Amino acid sequence: MTSFKFDKNNVANAIINTVVLIVETVVALIFSLTGRRESVPKFKIEGKNKTLVTVSALFVIGICLLSLLFTLSDGPPKDDYTAQHALGTGMAEETCKLLDNKGQIVVV
């Protein structure tokens, strides 16, 4: 049986490689749409920038997930007091009938 060892460097490298790939793809797309014939520059992320890019990418991913969550959810259910209003109206009418419109009602 093989054991799984979590290595934060591998996760960080995977995130950075994904970010670099996305940036290079976007740059290549922009170059092709604008008609530029230059070669697409290659990006290297090393040192302190590696941590910054990793944290920034995780932050952007988190914001995107929250945005999706709030967009796709309907929010809290809407309050509908129609039934309670009808019940209160009916109780008030029946109470008035019982008192023959004479007397006082105390609501606590």
MIDOMAR-418059 format. One line per 4 residues: number of its first residue (from 1); their letters; for each residue x, y, z of N, C-alpha, C. Coordinates in Angstrom, 2 decimals, padded with zeros to 5 digits. Example, Ala and Ser with C-alpha at 12.3 -4.5 7.8 and 13.67 -1.06 7.14 Angstrom:
BEGIN
1> as> 013.19/-005.69/007.80/012.30/-004.50/007.80/013.20/-003.30/007.80  012.85/-002.25/007.08/013.67/-001.06/007.14/012.90/000.03/007.87 .
This chain:
BEGIN
1> mtsf> 000.85/-001.19/000.00/000.00/000.00/000.00/000.89/001.24/000.00  000.58/002.17/-000.87/001.36/003.39/-000.94/000.73/004.46/-000.07  001.55/005.26/000.54/001.02/006.32/001.39/001.09/007.64/000.62  000.12/008.47/000.87/000.06/009.77/000.21/000.70/010.79/001.13 .
5> kfdk> 001.66/011.52/000.62/002.31/012.57/001.38/002.01/013.90/000.72  001.41/014.78/001.50/001.06/016.11/001.00/002.31/016.95/000.95  002.60/017.50/-000.20/003.77/018.35/-000.36/003.31/019.69/-000.92  003.43/020.73/-000.11/002.92/022.03/-000.54/003.68/022.59/-001.74 .
9> nnva> 004.93/022.17/-001.93/005.68/022.63/-003.09/005.09/022.10/-004.39  004.62/020.84/-004.37/003.99/020.28/-005.57/002.69/021.00/-005.89  001.91/021.31/-004.86/000.66/022.03/-005.08/000.95/023.42/-005.62  001.92/024.09/-005.01/002.28/025.44/-005.48/002.78/025.40/-006.92 .
13> naii> 003.59/024.41/-007.25/004.09/024.30/-008.63/002.96/024.03/-009.61  002.00/023.21/-009.20/000.86/022.93/-010.09/000.05/024.20/-010.33  -000.17/024.97/-009.28/-000.93/026.22/-009.43/-000.18/027.19/-010.31  001.12/027.33/-010.07/001.92/028.26/-010.87/001.97/027.84/-012.33 .
17> ntvv> 002.16/026.55/-012.58/002.18/026.07/-013.97/000.86/026.34/-014.67  -000.24/026.18/-013.93/-001.55/026.45/-014.51/-001.71/027.93/-014.82  -001.30/028.79/-013.90/-001.39/030.23/-014.12/-000.54/030.65/-015.32  000.69/030.13/-015.40/001.57/030.46/-016.52/000.96/030.00/-017.84 .
21> live> 000.40/028.80/-017.85/-000.22/028.28/-019.06/-001.40/029.16/-019.50  -002.21/029.59/-018.54/-003.36/030.45/-018.86/-002.88/031.79/-019.40  -001.86/032.38/-018.75/-001.34/033.68/-019.21/-000.76/033.55/-020.61  000.01/032.51/-020.85/000.60/032.33/-022.19/-000.48/032.11/-023.24 .
25> tvva> -001.53/031.39/-022.89/-002.63/031.17/-023.83/-003.36/032.46/-024.15  -003.62/033.27/-023.12/-004.30/034.55/-023.34/-003.44/035.48/-024.19  -002.14/035.52/-023.90/-001.24/036.37/-024.69/-001.20/035.90/-026.14  -001.13/034.59/-026.34/-001.13/034.06/-027.71/-002.43/034.40/-028.43 .
29> lifs> -003.55/034.32/-027.72/-004.84/034.67/-028.32/-004.88/036.14/-028.69  -004.39/036.99/-027.80/-004.37/038.43/-028.09/-003.47/038.72/-029.29  -002.30/038.07/-029.32/-001.39/038.27/-030.45/-002.05/037.85/-031.75  -002.75/036.72/-031.73/-003.37/036.24/-032.97/-004.53/037.13/-033.40 .
33> ltgr> -005.28/037.67/-032.44/-006.41/038.54/-032.78/-005.96/039.90/-033.29  -004.82/040.37/-032.79/-004.32/041.69/-033.23/-003.43/041.59/-034.46  -003.14/040.37/-034.90/-002.35/040.20/-036.11/-000.86/040.33/-035.89  -000.42/040.29/-034.66/001.02/040.40/-034.39/001.68/039.06/-034.72 .
37> resv> 002.80/039.10/-035.38/003.50/037.89/-035.80/004.67/037.54/-034.89  004.80/038.26/-033.78/005.91/038.00/-032.87/005.70/036.68/-032.14  006.78/036.16/-031.62/006.65/034.94/-030.84/006.12/035.30/-029.46  005.35/034.40/-028.90/004.75/034.62/-027.59/005.84/034.52/-026.53 .
41> pkfk> 005.95/035.52/-025.64/006.98/035.46/-024.61/006.71/034.34/-023.61  007.76/033.75/-023.09/007.64/032.70/-022.08/007.80/033.33/-020.71  006.98/032.93/-019.80/006.99/033.49/-018.45/007.63/032.50/-017.49  008.48/033.03/-016.61/009.08/032.23/-015.55/008.77/032.90/-014.23 .
45> iegk> 008.30/032.12/-013.29/007.99/032.66/-011.97/008.87/031.93/-010.97  009.73/032.69/-010.28/010.66/032.09/-009.35/010.75/032.91/-008.08  011.29/032.32/-007.02/011.58/033.02/-005.78/010.35/033.50/-005.04  010.41/034.73/-004.56/009.31/035.30/-003.77/008.05/035.47/-004.61 .
49> nktl> 008.24/035.67/-005.89/007.07/035.82/-006.77/006.24/034.55/-006.81  006.88/033.39/-006.59/006.17/032.11/-006.62/005.09/032.09/-005.54  005.44/032.52/-004.34/004.47/032.56/-003.23/003.36/033.57/-003.53  003.74/034.72/-004.03/002.75/035.75/-004.35/001.77/035.27/-005.41 .
53> vtvs> 002.27/034.63/-006.45/001.40/034.12/-007.51/000.49/033.02/-006.97  001.03/032.14/-006.13/000.22/031.06/-005.57/-000.91/031.61/-004.71  -000.60/032.52/-003.81/-001.62/033.10/-002.93/-002.64/033.89/-003.75  -002.17/034.64/-004.72/-003.09/035.41/-005.57/-004.02/034.50/-006.36 .
57> alfv> -003.48/033.42/-006.89/-004.31/032.49/-007.66/-005.35/031.83/-006.76  -004.95/031.43/-005.56/-005.92/030.83/-004.63/-006.99/031.84/-004.23  -006.61/033.10/-004.05/-007.57/034.14/-003.72/-008.58/034.34/-004.84  -008.09/034.40/-006.07/-008.98/034.59/-007.22/-009.91/033.39/-007.38 .
61> igic> -009.39/032.18/-007.18/-010.22/030.98/-007.27/-011.31/031.03/-006.21  -010.96/031.44/-004.98/-011.95/031.55/-003.91/-013.03/032.56/-004.23  -012.64/033.72/-004.75/-013.61/034.75/-005.12/-014.54/034.24/-006.22  -013.98/033.52/-007.18/-014.80/032.97/-008.27/-015.80/031.95/-007.73 .
65> llsl> -015.38/031.11/-006.81/-016.29/030.12/-006.23/-017.40/030.80/-005.44  -017.06/031.82/-004.66/-018.09/032.55/-003.92/-019.06/033.24/-004.87  -018.53/033.81/-005.93/-019.39/034.47/-006.92/-020.36/033.47/-007.54  -019.86/032.29/-007.89/-020.74/031.25/-008.44/-021.79/030.82/-007.43 .
69> lftl> -021.38/030.67/-006.18/-022.32/030.25/-005.14/-023.45/031.24/-004.99  -023.12/032.54/-004.92/-024.16/033.55/-004.75/-024.99/033.74/-006.00  -024.41/033.52/-007.16/-025.15/033.68/-008.41/-026.13/032.54/-008.62  -025.72/031.33/-008.30/-026.55/030.16/-008.56/-027.58/029.89/-007.48 .
73> sdgp> -027.40/030.45/-006.29/-028.38/030.21/-005.23/-029.50/031.25/-005.32  -030.68/030.85/-004.92/-031.83/031.74/-004.98/-031.92/032.66/-003.77  -031.10/032.42/-002.78/-031.14/033.22/-001.56/-032.17/032.64/-000.60  -032.42/033.35/000.47/-033.38/032.85/001.45/-034.79/032.85/000.88 .
77> pkdd> -035.64/031.97/001.39/-037.01/031.93/000.88/-037.75/033.22/001.19  -038.63/033.61/000.29/-039.40/034.84/000.46/-040.53/034.57/001.45  -040.76/035.56/002.34/-041.83/035.42/003.33/-043.17/035.68/002.66  -044.11/034.79/002.93/-045.45/034.93/002.38/-046.44/034.88/003.55 .
81> ytaq> -047.02/036.02/003.84/-047.92/036.12/004.99/-049.39/036.04/004.58  -049.67/035.55/003.40/-051.05/035.50/002.93/-051.91/034.61/003.83  -051.42/033.45/004.18/-052.19/032.52/005.01/-052.42/033.10/006.40  -051.40/033.69/007.02/-051.55/034.27/008.35/-052.53/035.45/008.33 .
85> halg> -052.47/036.23/007.26/-053.38/037.38/007.14/-054.83/036.89/007.02  -055.06/035.88/006.22/-056.41/035.34/006.05/-056.91/034.73/007.36  -056.04/034.03/008.10/-056.43/033.44/009.37/-056.79/034.53/010.38  -056.00/035.58/010.46/-056.29/036.68/011.38/-057.59/037.38/011.03 .
89> tgma> -057.84/037.58/009.75/-059.08/038.22/009.32/-060.28/037.36/009.68  -060.17/036.06/009.43/-061.27/035.13/009.77/-061.53/035.09/011.27  -060.47/035.08/012.08/-060.65/035.06/013.54/-061.31/036.35/014.03  -060.93/037.47/013.44/-061.52/038.76/013.84/-063.00/038.80/013.48 .
93> eetc> -063.37/038.30/012.31/-064.79/038.29/011.90/-065.61/037.39/012.82  -065.10/036.21/013.15/-065.83/035.29/014.02/-065.97/035.84/015.43  -064.93/036.54/015.91/-065.01/037.15/017.24/-066.06/038.24/017.26  -066.13/039.03/016.20/-067.16/040.08/016.12/-068.56/039.48/016.09 .
97> klld> -068.73/038.35/015.41/-070.03/037.68/015.37/-070.43/037.18/016.75  -069.46/036.61/017.48/-069.75/036.10/018.82/-070.16/037.22/019.78  -069.60/038.38/019.64/-069.89/039.49/020.54/-071.03/040.36/020.04  -071.59/040.05/018.89/-072.64/040.86/018.26/-072.24/042.33/018.17 .
101> nkgq> -071.01/042.54/017.85/-070.45/043.88/017.72/-070.64/044.71/018.99  -070.77/044.04/020.13/-070.87/044.74/021.43/-069.75/044.19/022.30  -069.16/045.00/023.06/-068.11/044.53/023.95/-066.73/044.96/023.49  -065.77/044.57/024.26/-064.41/044.96/023.99/-063.54/043.71/023.86 .
105> ivvv> -062.53/043.84/023.03/-061.58/042.75/022.82/-060.21/043.26/023.29  -059.57/042.44/024.10/-058.22/042.79/024.56/-057.25/041.84/023.89  -056.30/042.39/023.18/-055.28/041.60/022.52/-053.99/041.74/023.31  -053.49/040.61/023.75/-052.25/040.64/024.55/-051.09/040.18/023.69 .
